[in-house]
Amino acid sequence: MTEDFNLFLIDTNVLVYASEKGESSRNKDAKELIDRCWKGKDIFAISSQNLAEFVFVTTRKAKLDLKEAEAFAGFIVHFQGFKKISYNQYTVMSAIEIADQFKMSFWDSLLAATMRENGIFNIYTENAKDFKMPWINAVNPFT
């Protein structure tokens, strides 16, 4: 594992806002953030968990149809500007410990454990308060 103290993971909520149709302030801010990656100004990390959550949230709430969600996720999967990370069975066990220790949701704990195992300690998320562990710098890009 190589630690990159400047690398940020993009959380699901940022992806959802970036994919929305319309021009809300969150949509604009999320698109600008993601565009920094598309333009080669930044490299961001993305977890397979984020991609799965993105498809679930956007299609369930009828923000996108399945083909639109597939296209958006596909751009990220195939674009080299995103560092792709994932979890395994040991990450799940670590997430259980994190959830218990910090009294937080399992899914946020799984993302935190995945980040730690991949040497990523920063996250752009609307839910900065949900990442209570001391090794994560959670930044809300919408404030």
Order of alpha helices (4+ residues) and beta strands (2+ residues): beta-alpha-alpha-beta-alpha-alpha-beta-alpha-alpha-beta-beta
